[in-house]
């Protein structure tokens, strides 16, 4: 629900008192919740960049005309930005206009034409990061220190991998989201990228006999003395537990740091590498595709098949007999 719609709600009624004011204030809060916090932050940052560019060329940012937006998007392409980034910037401009009751300039023919040209010229291939497979995770954790931070990192990497979690899902976990079972643990994912309304999902993590993720989690919780609240928390340079919740960006930093320790290229890995690594490892070992999707909560079979093609890329290679 945009600000324009909310404004019309206020004009449609004779205000009897404070009750309607409170109702509209609550409605605005629910409208903001339409987008995740991460999306709202990204859109705010992207629109600020657009506003700054408009100021530099003496153009109006809100409402912007289609020529201004088309020129801005073209400038981003000329500067070498990826198609995914340019697309997100365009979405942020559209969102800001709609939120203020204006028609979106990105829906205009000129802007759409520019975006199609950018996609054709630059290409839309995703710069996929390397999966942190079971073998990779094992190599990463060989030099994990026995410090409090080391125990946290081991638990974080293994739980993120074993549950095929997105980094935002991983850092959002609380102790109360863990259910103990004889075979392992069941974690409840209260909200995710594909579940913004918070229906929730449950994912099982076996105790395991090789990586032993549950054992790593218990070692971290015991060492940190954590019995409630956020599961993964900051640890300072003095190796002391800090209050609050670990930020999702910290997951990528931890993955990259351990990649360096394993003598791997850190630029090839990201927070998503844990999730991608589980899918790749599962498919390499012949796991059923539907079982993999149940763990990852992917809705599209085709999305998972992309990992399957990578996992089997060397199997029965066409040039095997003569290269």
Protein Blocks (a to p, Z undefined) as FASTA:
>chain_A
ZZklmmmmmmmpccfbjklmmmmmmmmmmmmmmpcfklmmmmmmmmmmmmmmmmmnopaf
bdcdfklmmmmmmmmmmnopafklmmmmmmmmmmmmmmnopacfklpmklmmmmmmmmmm
nopadcddddddfklmmmmmmmgcfbfklmmmmmmmmmmmmnopafklmmmpcfklpccd
fklccdddfbdfklmnonopaddddebjmlommlmmmmmmmmnopaghjfbdcddfkopa
cedjddfklmmmmmmmmmmmnopafklpcfklmmmmmmmmmmmnopafklmmmmnopabf
klmmmmmmmmmmmgopfklmmZZ
